[in-house]
Amino acid sequence: MTVAVDTTLSVRDLQVRFATPRGPLDAVRGVSFDLRPGEVLGLVGESGSGKSVTLRALLRLHRPPTQVSGEVRWNGQNLLALPEARLRDVRGGQIGMIFQEPMTALNPVLTVGEQIGENLREHARLTGRAARERAAELLELVGIPAPAARLRDYPHQFSGGMRQRAMIAIALASQPRVLLADEPTTALDVTIQDQILRLLLRLRDQMGMSLILVTHDLGVVAQTCDRVAVMYAGKLVETAPVLDLFRSPKHAYTLGLLRSLPEGGDRRVPLQPIPGAPPNLLALGDACPFVPRCTYATLKCQVGEPPLEEVAPGRFSACVHHAELPRPEVRA
Ligand SMILES: Nc1ncnc2c1ncn2[C@@H]1O[C@H](COP(=O)(O)OP(=O)(O)OP(=O)(O)O)[C@@H](O)[C@H]1O
């Protein structure tokens, strides 16, 4: 008998509240989206917008007193309500995660081979020689030369780019259906960044997994993603297929992000940030939180925070001026 597995990850009204000395801080304020099988979803936004906190919440990596609510539906269950023992099968198993700085995710006292082996044992029930062979295959798959020998090396014996690949190999050992990637290439130089992104896309094609890619870099989004979710002050303010977003953004914040892209998408030129600072999450008012920085803001924008609504087929925006925004002069 085959059991149908629903591999759409459905996030509904996700909220994350931190307890801080200055009071409760709502870092994620009602985020909802679906990640379809085989899809690459880019999660973009400035520093502090809530991208990493969102990603960690999907796998329930926050600990009390941090409060997480909403639903993360996966394979017929709500991950936010699952007993810890059952969640462990999902976390690092069906859903893998890779981080910006592999040294914080890798165990410094275990060899890379041992770390891949742990995942193979726990999630793929492979041990002994079969596990060693599979581990070498995984290192080869992520483009690490002389994989059998490198299994005996510790993380500090790898260069930055190779460490990133090793972390991906560990995450892939469980054959995840979904990979959550938090700025997986930010610390790397552009050539290695391109190689790793290409690798992730190849793995998506080969293994059919879907991917959430958190990034600051719209160049990376253009190169990699099928769909984009733009985050501002703990909310999604726009979601769209990638080309549509680049051609005709439907939120003034997205337009600002695109205008801050260097001419011709040259990533060696530093980005021009949007004037003004992101809002203080401890002191949000009732208006659209982008108002103080928005050149299109009118009185309408002061009347409550606009909800994310479908404004064209497949396009969602939380901007009351979505229909009046100009096209940015960027090449997608
Ligand atoms: N443990 C914590 N306690 C209190 N506040 C936190 C904690 N972790 C994150 N925050 C706050 O939550 C907000 C969202 O942070 P988050 O790391 O998700 O942003 P981000 O969009 O991923 O930014 P970056 O791109 O810089 O990683 C920020 O205001 C941050 O200061």
Ligand as a Chemical Component Dictionary entry (heavy atoms), coordinates in Angstrom:
data_LIG
# 
_chem_comp.id                   LIG 
_chem_comp.type                 NON-POLYMER 
_chem_comp.pdbx_formal_charge   0 
_chem_comp.three_letter_code    LIG 
# 
loop_
_chem_comp_atom.comp_id 
_chem_comp_atom.atom_id 
_chem_comp_atom.alt_atom_id 
_chem_comp_atom.type_symbol 
_chem_comp_atom.charge 
_chem_comp_atom.model_Cartn_x 
_chem_comp_atom.model_Cartn_y 
_chem_comp_atom.model_Cartn_z 
_chem_comp_atom.pdbx_ordinal 
LIG N1  N1  N 0 16.504 35.818 20.985 1  
LIG C1  C1  C 0 15.983 37.000 20.694 2  
LIG N2  N2  N 0 15.509 37.819 21.657 3  
LIG C2  C2  C 0 14.959 39.017 21.373 4  
LIG N3  N3  N 0 14.827 39.497 20.112 5  
LIG C3  C3  C 0 15.280 38.722 19.112 6  
LIG C4  C4  C 0 15.884 37.455 19.331 7  
LIG N4  N4  N 0 16.244 36.921 18.142 8  
LIG C5  C5  C 0 15.882 37.831 17.202 9  
LIG N5  N5  N 0 15.304 38.905 17.775 10 
LIG C6  C6  C 0 14.766 40.084 17.093 11 
LIG O1  O1  O 0 13.803 39.660 16.161 12 
LIG C7  C7  C 0 13.837 40.480 14.993 13 
LIG C8  C8  C 0 13.975 39.643 13.753 14 
LIG O2  O2  O 0 15.268 39.038 13.734 15 
LIG P1  P1  P 0 15.763 38.090 12.550 16 
LIG O3  O3  O 0 17.076 37.531 12.962 17 
LIG O4  O4  O 0 14.698 37.137 12.183 18 
LIG O5  O5  O 0 15.950 39.094 11.379 19 
LIG P2  P2  P 0 16.480 38.768 9.909  20 
LIG O6  O6  O 0 15.472 39.339 8.979  21 
LIG O7  O7  O 0 16.784 37.326 9.771  22 
LIG O8  O8  O 0 17.796 39.640 9.892  23 
LIG P3  P3  P 0 19.257 39.228 9.354  24 
LIG O9  O9  O 0 19.117 39.304 7.884  25 
LIG O10 O10 O 0 20.122 40.293 9.944  26 
LIG O11 O11 O 0 19.543 37.854 9.873  27 
LIG C9  C9  C 0 14.995 41.464 15.208 28 
LIG O12 O12 O 0 14.467 42.676 15.690 29 
LIG C10 C10 C 0 15.830 40.795 16.267 30 
LIG O13 O13 O 0 16.506 41.763 17.047 31 
# 
loop_
_chem_comp_bond.comp_id 
_chem_comp_bond.atom_id_1 
_chem_comp_bond.atom_id_2 
_chem_comp_bond.value_order 
_chem_comp_bond.pdbx_ordinal 
LIG N1  C1  SING 1  
LIG C1  N2  SING 2  
LIG C1  C4  DOUB 3  
LIG N2  C2  DOUB 4  
LIG C2  N3  SING 5  
LIG N3  C3  DOUB 6  
LIG C3  C4  SING 7  
LIG C3  N5  SING 8  
LIG C4  N4  SING 9  
LIG N4  C5  DOUB 10 
LIG C5  N5  SING 11 
LIG N5  C6  SING 12 
LIG C6  O1  SING 13 
LIG C6  C10 SING 14 
LIG O1  C7  SING 15 
LIG C7  C8  SING 16 
LIG C7  C9  SING 17 
LIG C8  O2  SING 18 
LIG O2  P1  SING 19 
LIG P1  O3  DOUB 20 
LIG P1  O4  SING 21 
LIG P1  O5  SING 22 
LIG O5  P2  SING 23 
LIG P2  O6  DOUB 24 
LIG P2  O7  SING 25 
LIG P2  O8  SING 26 
LIG O8  P3  SING 27 
LIG P3  O9  DOUB 28 
LIG P3  O10 SING 29 
LIG P3  O11 SING 30 
LIG C9  O12 SING 31 
LIG C9  C10 SING 32 
LIG C10 O13 SING 33 
# 
